[in-house]
Amino acid sequence: MINWKEFVVLFIVIGCIYYITRSWLITSGILVILLLIDGLLRQYDHKKRGEKQAKEINKAIEEEEDASN
């Protein structure tokens, strides 16, 4: 699903970078770097959230086992 807020921000950033550099090649290069960094940060965030959920599930299972014993 498309996040329209990110889409608008992306076009504002593209416009500002192009206004500063007046070059589509430099704008494209900077945009690729920014998108790469964004993707890596999202991947890191999803990994951390997954680890946190796994710990919570393990803790709940251990508590159930302790309560049944």
Predicted model as a PDB file, atoms N, CA, C, CB and O in Angstrom, pLDDT in the B-factor column:
MODEL        1                                                                  
ATOM      1  N   MET A   1       0.838  -1.176   0.000  1.00 63.00           N  
ATOM      2  CA  MET A   1       0.000   0.000   0.000  1.00 63.00           C  
ATOM      3  C   MET A   1       0.889   1.248   0.000  1.00 63.00           C  
ATOM      4  CB  MET A   1      -0.957  -0.007   1.219  1.00 63.00           C  
ATOM      5  O   MET A   1       1.920   1.288   0.672  1.00 63.00           O  
ATOM      6  N   ILE A   2       0.485   2.240  -0.745  1.00 66.00           N  
ATOM      7  CA  ILE A   2       1.269   3.459  -0.882  1.00 66.00           C  
ATOM      8  C   ILE A   2       0.988   4.384   0.287  1.00 66.00           C  
ATOM      9  CB  ILE A   2       0.963   4.162  -2.214  1.00 66.00           C  
ATOM     10  O   ILE A   2      -0.167   4.665   0.610  1.00 66.00           O  
ATOM     11  N   ASN A   3       2.043   4.849   0.912  1.00 81.00           N  
ATOM     12  CA  ASN A   3       1.926   5.837   1.974  1.00 81.00           C  
ATOM     13  C   ASN A   3       2.043   7.208   1.316  1.00 81.00           C  
ATOM     14  CB  ASN A   3       3.025   5.630   3.094  1.00 81.00           C  
ATOM     15  O   ASN A   3       3.132   7.620   0.917  1.00 81.00           O  
ATOM     16  N   TRP A   4       0.927   7.906   1.205  1.00 87.00           N  
ATOM     17  CA  TRP A   4       0.876   9.162   0.454  1.00 87.00           C  
ATOM     18  C   TRP A   4       1.734  10.246   1.089  1.00 87.00           C  
ATOM     19  CB  TRP A   4      -0.557   9.647   0.344  1.00 87.00           C  
ATOM     20  O   TRP A   4       2.267  11.100   0.380  1.00 87.00           O  
ATOM     21  N   LYS A   5       1.879  10.230   2.401  1.00 90.00           N  
ATOM     22  CA  LYS A   5       2.713  11.239   3.053  1.00 90.00           C  
ATOM     23  C   LYS A   5       4.171  11.085   2.623  1.00 90.00           C  
ATOM     24  CB  LYS A   5       2.593  11.132   4.588  1.00 90.00           C  
ATOM     25  O   LYS A   5       4.843  12.076   2.337  1.00 90.00           O  
ATOM     26  N   GLU A   6       4.655   9.855   2.578  1.00 85.00           N  
ATOM     27  CA  GLU A   6       6.029   9.604   2.142  1.00 85.00           C  
ATOM     28  C   GLU A   6       6.202   9.971   0.673  1.00 85.00           C  
ATOM     29  CB  GLU A   6       6.408   8.130   2.369  1.00 85.00           C  
ATOM     30  O   GLU A   6       7.247  10.489   0.279  1.00 85.00           O  
ATOM     31  N   PHE A   7       5.184   9.705  -0.134  1.00 85.00           N  
ATOM     32  CA  PHE A   7       5.211  10.015  -1.558  1.00 85.00           C  
ATOM     33  C   PHE A   7       5.347  11.519  -1.771  1.00 85.00           C  
ATOM     34  CB  PHE A   7       3.943   9.486  -2.251  1.00 85.00           C  
ATOM     35  O   PHE A   7       6.135  11.961  -2.608  1.00 85.00           O  
ATOM     36  N   VAL A   8       4.586  12.302  -1.022  1.00 90.00           N  
ATOM     37  CA  VAL A   8       4.644  13.770  -1.128  1.00 90.00           C  
ATOM     38  C   VAL A   8       6.001  14.280  -0.655  1.00 90.00           C  
ATOM     39  CB  VAL A   8       3.508  14.427  -0.300  1.00 90.00           C  
ATOM     40  O   VAL A   8       6.606  15.133  -1.304  1.00 90.00           O  
ATOM     41  N   VAL A   9       6.476  13.762   0.467  1.00 89.00           N  
ATOM     42  CA  VAL A   9       7.783  14.186   0.984  1.00 89.00           C  
ATOM     43  C   VAL A   9       8.882  13.853  -0.019  1.00 89.00           C  
ATOM     44  CB  VAL A   9       8.078  13.511   2.346  1.00 89.00           C  
ATOM     45  O   VAL A   9       9.799  14.649  -0.222  1.00 89.00           O  
ATOM     46  N   LEU A  10       8.795  12.682  -0.646  1.00 88.00           N  
ATOM     47  CA  LEU A  10       9.787  12.281  -1.640  1.00 88.00           C  
ATOM     48  C   LEU A  10       9.827  13.281  -2.793  1.00 88.00           C  
ATOM     49  CB  LEU A  10       9.480  10.869  -2.168  1.00 88.00           C  
ATOM     50  O   LEU A  10      10.909  13.675  -3.227  1.00 88.00           O  
ATOM     51  N   PHE A  11       8.669  13.695  -3.291  1.00 91.00           N  
ATOM     52  CA  PHE A  11       8.651  14.646  -4.400  1.00 91.00           C  
ATOM     53  C   PHE A  11       9.142  16.029  -3.976  1.00 91.00           C  
ATOM     54  CB  PHE A  11       7.247  14.750  -4.974  1.00 91.00           C  
ATOM     55  O   PHE A  11       9.761  16.731  -4.775  1.00 91.00           O  
ATOM     56  N   ILE A  12       8.881  16.425  -2.751  1.00 94.00           N  
ATOM     57  CA  ILE A  12       9.415  17.699  -2.256  1.00 94.00           C  
ATOM     58  C   ILE A  12      10.939  17.635  -2.188  1.00 94.00           C  
ATOM     59  CB  ILE A  12       8.826  18.038  -0.861  1.00 94.00           C  
ATOM     60  O   ILE A  12      11.627  18.574  -2.587  1.00 94.00           O  
ATOM     61  N   VAL A  13      11.459  16.515  -1.679  1.00 92.00           N  
ATOM     62  CA  VAL A  13      12.917  16.341  -1.592  1.00 92.00           C  
ATOM     63  C   VAL A  13      13.529  16.346  -2.990  1.00 92.00           C  
ATOM     64  CB  VAL A  13      13.273  15.021  -0.854  1.00 92.00           C  
ATOM     65  O   VAL A  13      14.558  16.985  -3.210  1.00 92.00           O  
ATOM     66  N   ILE A  14      12.911  15.644  -3.936  1.00 92.00           N  
ATOM     67  CA  ILE A  14      13.423  15.625  -5.311  1.00 92.00           C  
ATOM     68  C   ILE A  14      13.446  17.036  -5.886  1.00 92.00           C  
ATOM     69  CB  ILE A  14      12.564  14.699  -6.203  1.00 92.00           C  
ATOM     70  O   ILE A  14      14.428  17.449  -6.502  1.00 92.00           O  
ATOM     71  N   GLY A  15      12.355  17.771  -5.679  1.00 94.00           N  
ATOM     72  CA  GLY A  15      12.296  19.138  -6.191  1.00 94.00           C  
ATOM     73  C   GLY A  15      13.362  20.035  -5.596  1.00 94.00           C  
ATOM     74  O   GLY A  15      13.989  20.817  -6.310  1.00 94.00           O  
ATOM     75  N   CYS A  16      13.570  19.927  -4.297  1.00 95.00           N  
ATOM     76  CA  CYS A  16      14.585  20.760  -3.626  1.00 95.00           C  
ATOM     77  C   CYS A  16      15.994  20.404  -4.078  1.00 95.00           C  
ATOM     78  CB  CYS A  16      14.479  20.608  -2.107  1.00 95.00           C  
ATOM     79  O   CYS A  16      16.813  21.288  -4.327  1.00 95.00           O  
ATOM     80  N   ILE A  17      16.274  19.120  -4.184  1.00 94.00           N  
ATOM     81  CA  ILE A  17      17.607  18.704  -4.625  1.00 94.00           C  
ATOM     82  C   ILE A  17      17.860  19.167  -6.051  1.00 94.00           C  
ATOM     83  CB  ILE A  17      17.763  17.175  -4.526  1.00 94.00           C  
ATOM     84  O   ILE A  17      18.952  19.638  -6.369  1.00 94.00           O  
ATOM     85  N   TYR A  18      16.850  19.033  -6.915  1.00 95.00           N  
ATOM     86  CA  TYR A  18      17.026  19.486  -8.301  1.00 95.00           C  
ATOM     87  C   TYR A  18      17.219  21.000  -8.357  1.00 95.00           C  
ATOM     88  CB  TYR A  18      15.813  19.074  -9.164  1.00 95.00           C  
ATOM     89  O   TYR A  18      18.026  21.499  -9.141  1.00 95.00           O  
ATOM     90  N   TYR A  19      16.478  21.725  -7.527  1.00 96.00           N  
ATOM     91  CA  TYR A  19      16.606  23.189  -7.497  1.00 96.00           C  
ATOM     92  C   TYR A  19      18.025  23.605  -7.084  1.00 96.00           C  
ATOM     93  CB  TYR A  19      15.566  23.801  -6.523  1.00 96.00           C  
ATOM     94  O   TYR A  19      18.581  24.566  -7.617  1.00 96.00           O  
ATOM     95  N   ILE A  20      18.596  22.870  -6.131  1.00 95.00           N  
ATOM     96  CA  ILE A  20      19.943  23.196  -5.661  1.00 95.00           C  
ATOM     97  C   ILE A  20      21.006  22.811  -6.693  1.00 95.00           C  
ATOM     98  CB  ILE A  20      20.223  22.487  -4.332  1.00 95.00           C  
ATOM     99  O   ILE A  20      21.928  23.584  -6.955  1.00 95.00           O  
ATOM    100  N   THR A  21      20.877  21.612  -7.280  1.00 95.00           N  
ATOM    101  CA  THR A  21      21.939  21.099  -8.144  1.00 95.00           C  
ATOM    102  C   THR A  21      21.740  21.431  -9.622  1.00 95.00           C  
ATOM    103  CB  THR A  21      22.041  19.613  -7.982  1.00 95.00           C  
ATOM    104  O   THR A  21      22.716  21.537 -10.365  1.00 95.00           O  
ATOM    105  N   ARG A  22      20.511  21.594 -10.051  1.00 95.00           N  
ATOM    106  CA  ARG A  22      20.177  21.815 -11.473  1.00 95.00           C  
ATOM    107  C   ARG A  22      20.709  20.682 -12.358  1.00 95.00           C  
ATOM    108  CB  ARG A  22      20.751  23.165 -11.954  1.00 95.00           C  
ATOM    109  O   ARG A  22      21.047  20.900 -13.522  1.00 95.00           O  
ATOM    110  N   SER A  23      20.778  19.474 -11.795  1.00 96.00           N  
ATOM    111  CA  SER A  23      21.273  18.326 -12.545  1.00 96.00           C  
ATOM    112  C   SER A  23      20.437  17.101 -12.174  1.00 96.00           C  
ATOM    113  CB  SER A  23      22.789  18.078 -12.258  1.00 96.00           C  
ATOM    114  O   SER A  23      20.307  16.751 -11.001  1.00 96.00           O  
ATOM    115  N   TRP A  24      19.876  16.461 -13.199  1.00 95.00           N  
ATOM    116  CA  TRP A  24      19.088  15.253 -12.934  1.00 95.00           C  
ATOM    117  C   TRP A  24      19.973  14.091 -12.500  1.00 95.00           C  
ATOM    118  CB  TRP A  24      18.287  14.859 -14.176  1.00 95.00           C  
ATOM    119  O   TRP A  24      19.537  13.242 -11.723  1.00 95.00           O  
ATOM    120  N   LEU A  25      21.207  14.041 -12.989  1.00 96.00           N  
ATOM    121  CA  LEU A  25      22.105  12.949 -12.614  1.00 96.00           C  
ATOM    122  C   LEU A  25      22.470  13.011 -11.131  1.00 96.00           C  
ATOM    123  CB  LEU A  25      23.377  12.991 -13.469  1.00 96.00           C  
ATOM    124  O   LEU A  25      22.423  11.998 -10.433  1.00 96.00           O  
ATOM    125  N   ILE A  26      22.830  14.194 -10.655  1.00 95.00           N  
ATOM    126  CA  ILE A  26      23.173  14.337  -9.235  1.00 95.00           C  
ATOM    127  C   ILE A  26      21.940  14.088  -8.372  1.00 95.00           C  
ATOM    128  CB  ILE A  26      23.756  15.746  -8.949  1.00 95.00           C  
ATOM    129  O   ILE A  26      22.019  13.426  -7.337  1.00 95.00           O  
ATOM    130  N   THR A  27      20.797  14.624  -8.807  1.00 95.00           N  
ATOM    131  CA  THR A  27      19.547  14.414  -8.073  1.00 95.00           C  
ATOM    132  C   THR A  27      19.222  12.925  -7.985  1.00 95.00           C  
ATOM    133  CB  THR A  27      18.386  15.174  -8.748  1.00 95.00           C  
ATOM    134  O   THR A  27      18.826  12.432  -6.928  1.00 95.00           O  
ATOM    135  N   SER A  28      19.389  12.215  -9.092  1.00 94.00           N  
ATOM    136  CA  SER A  28      19.114  10.771  -9.107  1.00 94.00           C  
ATOM    137  C   SER A  28      20.062  10.022  -8.177  1.00 94.00           C  
ATOM    138  CB  SER A  28      19.236  10.214 -10.537  1.00 94.00           C  
ATOM    139  O   SER A  28      19.638   9.127  -7.446  1.00 94.00           O  
ATOM    140  N   GLY A  29      21.333  10.383  -8.201  1.00 95.00           N  
ATOM    141  CA  GLY A  29      22.310   9.720  -7.341  1.00 95.00           C  
ATOM    142  C   GLY A  29      22.012   9.932  -5.870  1.00 95.00           C  
ATOM    143  O   GLY A  29      22.068   8.986  -5.084  1.00 95.00           O  
ATOM    144  N   ILE A  30      21.697  11.160  -5.486  1.00 93.00           N  
ATOM    145  CA  ILE A  30      21.361  11.450  -4.096  1.00 93.00           C  
ATOM    146  C   ILE A  30      20.089  10.720  -3.695  1.00 93.00           C  
ATOM    147  CB  ILE A  30      21.200  12.961  -3.881  1.00 93.00           C  
ATOM    148  O   ILE A  30      19.996  10.196  -2.585  1.00 93.00           O  
ATOM    149  N   LEU A  31      19.111  10.683  -4.589  1.00 92.00           N  
ATOM    150  CA  LEU A  31      17.851   9.993  -4.307  1.00 92.00           C  
ATOM    151  C   LEU A  31      18.069   8.491  -4.103  1.00 92.00           C  
ATOM    152  CB  LEU A  31      16.852  10.227  -5.447  1.00 92.00           C  
ATOM    153  O   LEU A  31      17.466   7.891  -3.214  1.00 92.00           O  
ATOM    154  N   VAL A  32      18.914   7.897  -4.912  1.00 94.00           N  
ATOM    155  CA  VAL A  32      19.209   6.461  -4.756  1.00 94.00           C  
ATOM    156  C   VAL A  32      19.849   6.198  -3.397  1.00 94.00           C  
ATOM    157  CB  VAL A  32      20.144   5.964  -5.892  1.00 94.00           C  
ATOM    158  O   VAL A  32      19.499   5.233  -2.717  1.00 94.00           O  
ATOM    159  N   ILE A  33      20.780   7.050  -3.007  1.00 95.00           N  
ATOM    160  CA  ILE A  33      21.425   6.886  -1.700  1.00 95.00           C  
ATOM    161  C   ILE A  33      20.414   7.034  -0.575  1.00 95.00           C  
ATOM    162  CB  ILE A  33      22.559   7.904  -1.526  1.00 95.00           C  
ATOM    163  O   ILE A  33      20.422   6.248   0.371  1.00 95.00           O  
ATOM    164  N   LEU A  34      19.534   8.044  -0.667  1.00 91.00           N  
ATOM    165  CA  LEU A  34      18.519   8.241   0.373  1.00 91.00           C  
ATOM    166  C   LEU A  34      17.554   7.058   0.457  1.00 91.00           C  
ATOM    167  CB  LEU A  34      17.738   9.529   0.108  1.00 91.00           C  
ATOM    168  O   LEU A  34      17.189   6.634   1.554  1.00 91.00           O  
ATOM    169  N   LEU A  35      17.138   6.524  -0.692  1.00 90.00           N  
ATOM    170  CA  LEU A  35      16.230   5.375  -0.683  1.00 90.00           C  
ATOM    171  C   LEU A  35      16.911   4.123  -0.136  1.00 90.00           C  
ATOM    172  CB  LEU A  35      15.707   5.106  -2.092  1.00 90.00           C  
ATOM    173  O   LEU A  35      16.273   3.315   0.538  1.00 90.00           O  
ATOM    174  N   LEU A  36      18.189   3.962  -0.419  1.00 95.00           N  
ATOM    175  CA  LEU A  36      18.940   2.826   0.120  1.00 95.00           C  
ATOM    176  C   LEU A  36      19.028   2.909   1.639  1.00 95.00           C  
ATOM    177  CB  LEU A  36      20.349   2.773  -0.490  1.00 95.00           C  
ATOM    178  O   LEU A  36      18.805   1.920   2.336  1.00 95.00           O  
ATOM    179  N   ILE A  37      19.355   4.097   2.147  1.00 94.00           N  
ATOM    180  CA  ILE A  37      19.427   4.286   3.596  1.00 94.00           C  
ATOM    181  C   ILE A  37      18.063   4.045   4.232  1.00 94.00           C  
ATOM    182  CB  ILE A  37      19.931   5.703   3.934  1.00 94.00           C  
ATOM    183  O   ILE A  37      17.975   3.413   5.285  1.00 94.00           O  
ATOM    184  N   ASP A  38      16.993   4.545   3.600  1.00 89.00           N  
ATOM    185  CA  ASP A  38      15.636   4.340   4.121  1.00 89.00           C  
ATOM    186  C   ASP A  38      15.290   2.856   4.178  1.00 89.00           C  
ATOM    187  CB  ASP A  38      14.610   5.086   3.254  1.00 89.00           C  
ATOM    188  O   ASP A  38      14.723   2.387   5.165  1.00 89.00           O  
ATOM    189  N   GLY A  39      15.627   2.124   3.132  1.00 91.00           N  
ATOM    190  CA  GLY A  39      15.345   0.697   3.110  1.00 91.00           C  
ATOM    191  C   GLY A  39      16.104  -0.060   4.191  1.00 91.00           C  
ATOM    192  O   GLY A  39      15.555  -0.955   4.834  1.00 91.00           O  
ATOM    193  N   LEU A  40      17.367   0.302   4.388  1.00 95.00           N  
ATOM    194  CA  LEU A  40      18.160  -0.357   5.427  1.00 95.00           C  
ATOM    195  C   LEU A  40      17.617  -0.057   6.825  1.00 95.00           C  
ATOM    196  CB  LEU A  40      19.623   0.080   5.332  1.00 95.00           C  
ATOM    197  O   LEU A  40      17.572  -0.942   7.679  1.00 95.00           O  
ATOM    198  N   LEU A  41      17.204   1.192   7.057  1.00 94.00           N  
ATOM    199  CA  LEU A  41      16.635   1.547   8.361  1.00 94.00           C  
ATOM    200  C   LEU A  41      15.312   0.829   8.615  1.00 94.00           C  
ATOM    201  CB  LEU A  41      16.429   3.058   8.453  1.00 94.00           C  
ATOM    202  O   LEU A  41      15.044   0.401   9.738  1.00 94.00           O  
ATOM    203  N   ARG A  42      14.482   0.694   7.576  1.00 91.00           N  
ATOM    204  CA  ARG A  42      13.220  -0.048   7.726  1.00 91.00           C  
ATOM    205  C   ARG A  42      13.475  -1.520   8.040  1.00 91.00           C  
ATOM    206  CB  ARG A  42      12.372   0.073   6.447  1.00 91.00           C  
ATOM    207  O   ARG A  42      12.802  -2.113   8.884  1.00 91.00           O  
ATOM    208  N   GLN A  43      14.456  -2.099   7.351  1.00 95.00           N  
ATOM    209  CA  GLN A  43      14.800  -3.503   7.585  1.00 95.00           C  
ATOM    210  C   GLN A  43      15.279  -3.704   9.021  1.00 95.00           C  
ATOM    211  CB  GLN A  43      15.884  -3.968   6.590  1.00 95.00           C  
ATOM    212  O   GLN A  43      14.888  -4.672   9.673  1.00 95.00           O  
ATOM    213  N   TYR A  44      16.110  -2.811   9.511  1.00 96.00           N  
ATOM    214  CA  TYR A  44      16.610  -2.877  10.886  1.00 96.00           C  
ATOM    215  C   TYR A  44      15.454  -2.762  11.883  1.00 96.00           C  
ATOM    216  CB  TYR A  44      17.651  -1.759  11.139  1.00 96.00           C  
ATOM    217  O   TYR A  44      15.398  -3.500  12.866  1.00 96.00           O  
ATOM    218  N   ASP A  45      14.534  -1.829  11.619  1.00 94.00           N  
ATOM    219  CA  ASP A  45      13.385  -1.627  12.501  1.00 94.00           C  
ATOM    220  C   ASP A  45      12.497  -2.865  12.554  1.00 94.00           C  
ATOM    221  CB  ASP A  45      12.569  -0.422  12.041  1.00 94.00           C  
ATOM    222  O   ASP A  45      12.061  -3.271  13.631  1.00 94.00           O  
ATOM    223  N   HIS A  46      12.227  -3.471  11.388  1.00 94.00           N  
ATOM    224  CA  HIS A  46      11.403  -4.687  11.359  1.00 94.00           C  
ATOM    225  C   HIS A  46      12.079  -5.834  12.103  1.00 94.00           C  
ATOM    226  CB  HIS A  46      11.117  -5.103   9.911  1.00 94.00           C  
ATOM    227  O   HIS A  46      11.417  -6.613  12.788  1.00 94.00           O  
ATOM    228  N   LYS A  47      13.392  -5.934  11.967  1.00 94.00           N  
ATOM    229  CA  LYS A  47      14.138  -6.987  12.661  1.00 94.00           C  
ATOM    230  C   LYS A  47      14.033  -6.809  14.174  1.00 94.00           C  
ATOM    231  CB  LYS A  47      15.620  -6.982  12.223  1.00 94.00           C  
ATOM    232  O   LYS A  47      13.779  -7.768  14.902  1.00 94.00           O  
ATOM    233  N   LYS A  48      14.231  -5.571  14.644  1.00 93.00           N  
ATOM    234  CA  LYS A  48      14.152  -5.307  16.078  1.00 93.00           C  
ATOM    235  C   LYS A  48      12.744  -5.560  16.614  1.00 93.00           C  
ATOM    236  CB  LYS A  48      14.575  -3.868  16.374  1.00 93.00           C  
ATOM    237  O   LYS A  48      12.584  -6.114  17.701  1.00 93.00           O  
ATOM    238  N   ARG A  49      11.729  -5.158  15.860  1.00 93.00           N  
ATOM    239  CA  ARG A  49      10.349  -5.406  16.299  1.00 93.00           C  
ATOM    240  C   ARG A  49      10.056  -6.901  16.362  1.00 93.00           C  
ATOM    241  CB  ARG A  49       9.350  -4.714  15.354  1.00 93.00           C  
ATOM    242  O   ARG A  49       9.375  -7.364  17.276  1.00 93.00           O  
ATOM    243  N   GLY A  50      10.570  -7.658  15.388  1.00 92.00           N  
ATOM    244  CA  GLY A  50      10.371  -9.100  15.388  1.00 92.00           C  
ATOM    245  C   GLY A  50      11.027  -9.765  16.574  1.00 92.00           C  
ATOM    246  O   GLY A  50      10.454 -10.667  17.185  1.00 92.00           O  
ATOM    247  N   GLU A  51      12.241  -9.318  16.904  1.00 92.00           N  
ATOM    248  CA  GLU A  51      12.937  -9.876  18.065  1.00 92.00           C  
ATOM    249  C   GLU A  51      12.186  -9.558  19.350  1.00 92.00           C  
ATOM    250  CB  GLU A  51      14.372  -9.334  18.143  1.00 92.00           C  
ATOM    251  O   GLU A  51      12.096 -10.401  20.242  1.00 92.00           O  
ATOM    252  N   LYS A  52      11.652  -8.356  19.450  1.00 92.00           N  
ATOM    253  CA  LYS A  52      10.905  -7.958  20.651  1.00 92.00           C  
ATOM    254  C   LYS A  52       9.640  -8.801  20.785  1.00 92.00           C  
ATOM    255  CB  LYS A  52      10.545  -6.449  20.601  1.00 92.00           C  
ATOM    256  O   LYS A  52       9.306  -9.249  21.882  1.00 92.00           O  
ATOM    257  N   GLN A  53       8.939  -9.018  19.682  1.00 92.00           N  
ATOM    258  CA  GLN A  53       7.723  -9.838  19.725  1.00 92.00           C  
ATOM    259  C   GLN A  53       8.056 -11.275  20.100  1.00 92.00           C  
ATOM    260  CB  GLN A  53       6.995  -9.802  18.368  1.00 92.00           C  
ATOM    261  O   GLN A  53       7.316 -11.903  20.857  1.00 92.00           O  
ATOM    262  N   ALA A  54       9.158 -11.800  19.582  1.00 90.00           N  
ATOM    263  CA  ALA A  54       9.559 -13.171  19.901  1.00 90.00           C  
ATOM    264  C   ALA A  54       9.860 -13.313  21.388  1.00 90.00           C  
ATOM    265  CB  ALA A  54      10.785 -13.583  19.071  1.00 90.00           C  
ATOM    266  O   ALA A  54       9.490 -14.309  22.008  1.00 90.00           O  
ATOM    267  N   LYS A  55      10.535 -12.311  21.961  1.00 91.00           N  
ATOM    268  CA  LYS A  55      10.830 -12.355  23.397  1.00 91.00           C  
ATOM    269  C   LYS A  55       9.541 -12.310  24.221  1.00 91.00           C  
ATOM    270  CB  LYS A  55      11.752 -11.185  23.794  1.00 91.00           C  
ATOM    271  O   LYS A  55       9.415 -13.022  25.217  1.00 91.00           O  
ATOM    272  N   GLU A  56       8.588 -11.475  23.805  1.00 92.00           N  
ATOM    273  CA  GLU A  56       7.315 -11.381  24.529  1.00 92.00           C  
ATOM    274  C   GLU A  56       6.539 -12.695  24.464  1.00 92.00           C  
ATOM    275  CB  GLU A  56       6.462 -10.242  23.958  1.00 92.00           C  
ATOM    276  O   GLU A  56       5.935 -13.116  25.450  1.00 92.00           O  
ATOM    277  N   ILE A  57       6.560 -13.337  23.301  1.00 91.00           N  
ATOM    278  CA  ILE A  57       5.864 -14.619  23.145  1.00 91.00           C  
ATOM    279  C   ILE A  57       6.527 -15.687  24.001  1.00 91.00           C  
ATOM    280  CB  ILE A  57       5.848 -15.057  21.666  1.00 91.00           C  
ATOM    281  O   ILE A  57       5.841 -16.459  24.671  1.00 91.00           O  
ATOM    282  N   ASN A  58       7.864 -15.740  23.987  1.00 90.00           N  
ATOM    283  CA  ASN A  58       8.584 -16.721  24.817  1.00 90.00           C  
ATOM    284  C   ASN A  58       8.309 -16.493  26.292  1.00 90.00           C  
ATOM    285  CB  ASN A  58      10.096 -16.651  24.553  1.00 90.00           C  
ATOM    286  O   ASN A  58       8.140 -17.449  27.049  1.00 90.00           O  
ATOM    287  N   LYS A  59       8.265 -15.243  26.703  1.00 90.00           N  
ATOM    288  CA  LYS A  59       7.986 -14.922  28.102  1.00 90.00           C  
ATOM    289  C   LYS A  59       6.578 -15.375  28.481  1.00 90.00           C  
ATOM    290  CB  LYS A  59       8.149 -13.409  28.354  1.00 90.00           C  
ATOM    291  O   LYS A  59       6.382 -15.924  29.565  1.00 90.00           O  
ATOM    292  N   ALA A  60       5.598 -15.155  27.607  1.00 88.00           N  
ATOM    293  CA  ALA A  60       4.223 -15.567  27.881  1.00 88.00           C  
ATOM    294  C   ALA A  60       4.125 -17.090  27.972  1.00 88.00           C  
ATOM    295  CB  ALA A  60       3.274 -15.034  26.789  1.00 88.00           C  
ATOM    296  O   ALA A  60       3.415 -17.618  28.828  1.00 88.00           O  
ATOM    297  N   ILE A  61       4.833 -17.790  27.098  1.00 90.00           N  
ATOM    298  CA  ILE A  61       4.822 -19.261  27.129  1.00 90.00           C  
ATOM    299  C   ILE A  61       5.448 -19.767  28.419  1.00 90.00           C  
ATOM    300  CB  ILE A  61       5.575 -19.842  25.911  1.00 90.00           C  
ATOM    301  O   ILE A  61       4.925 -20.690  29.043  1.00 90.00           O  
ATOM    302  N   GLU A  62       6.558 -19.171  28.820  1.00 88.00           N  
ATOM    303  CA  GLU A  62       7.212 -19.591  30.063  1.00 88.00           C  
ATOM    304  C   GLU A  62       6.316 -19.332  31.271  1.00 88.00           C  
ATOM    305  CB  GLU A  62       8.551 -18.861  30.237  1.00 88.00           C  
ATOM    306  O   GLU A  62       6.273 -20.148  32.192  1.00 88.00           O  
ATOM    307  N   GLU A  63       5.609 -18.218  31.280  1.00 86.00           N  
ATOM    308  CA  GLU A  63       4.704 -17.908  32.377  1.00 86.00           C  
ATOM    309  C   GLU A  63       3.552 -18.906  32.429  1.00 86.00           C  
ATOM    310  CB  GLU A  63       4.164 -16.485  32.237  1.00 86.00           C  
ATOM    311  O   GLU A  63       3.127 -19.297  33.516  1.00 86.00           O  
ATOM    312  N   GLU A  64       3.045 -19.322  31.278  1.00 85.00           N  
ATOM    313  CA  GLU A  64       1.970 -20.329  31.236  1.00 85.00           C  
ATOM    314  C   GLU A  64       2.467 -21.664  31.749  1.00 85.00           C  
ATOM    315  CB  GLU A  64       1.425 -20.489  29.807  1.00 85.00           C  
ATOM    316  O   GLU A  64       1.753 -22.360  32.471  1.00 85.00           O  
ATOM    317  N   GLU A  65       3.702 -22.031  31.376  1.00 83.00           N  
ATOM    318  CA  GLU A  65       4.267 -23.289  31.842  1.00 83.00           C  
ATOM    319  C   GLU A  65       4.484 -23.280  33.346  1.00 83.00           C  
ATOM    320  CB  GLU A  65       5.576 -23.573  31.131  1.00 83.00           C  
ATOM    321  O   GLU A  65       4.240 -24.281  34.019  1.00 83.00           O  
ATOM    322  N   ASP A  66       4.945 -22.143  33.878  1.00 80.00           N  
ATOM    323  CA  ASP A  66       5.156 -22.019  35.313  1.00 80.00           C  
ATOM    324  C   ASP A  66       3.826 -22.087  36.060  1.00 80.00           C  
ATOM    325  CB  ASP A  66       5.884 -20.708  35.636  1.00 80.00           C  
ATOM    326  O   ASP A  66       3.748 -22.668  37.143  1.00 80.00           O  
ATOM    327  N   ALA A  67       2.798 -21.504  35.492  1.00 81.00           N  
ATOM    328  CA  ALA A  67       1.484 -21.485  36.144  1.00 81.00           C  
ATOM    329  C   ALA A  67       0.843 -22.872  36.132  1.00 81.00           C  
ATOM    330  CB  ALA A  67       0.558 -20.471  35.453  1.00 81.00           C  
ATOM    331  O   ALA A  67       0.111 -23.232  37.054  1.00 81.00           O  
ATOM    332  N   SER A  68       1.120 -23.644  35.086  1.00 77.00           N  
ATOM    333  CA  SER A  68       0.527 -24.991  35.009  1.00 77.00           C  
ATOM    334  C   SER A  68       1.265 -25.984  35.887  1.00 77.00           C  
ATOM    335  CB  SER A  68       0.525 -25.490  33.568  1.00 77.00           C  
ATOM    336  O   SER A  68       0.702 -27.028  36.214  1.00 77.00           O  
ATOM    337  N   ASN A  69       2.477 -25.713  36.277  1.00 65.00           N  
ATOM    338  CA  ASN A  69       3.252 -26.630  37.126  1.00 65.00           C  
ATOM    339  C   ASN A  69       2.943 -26.380  38.528  1.00 65.00           C  
ATOM    340  CB  ASN A  69       4.732 -26.499  36.902  1.00 65.00           C  
ATOM    341  O   ASN A  69       3.490 -27.044  39.408  1.00 65.00           O  
TER     342      ASN A  69                                                      
ENDMDL                                                                          
END                                                                             
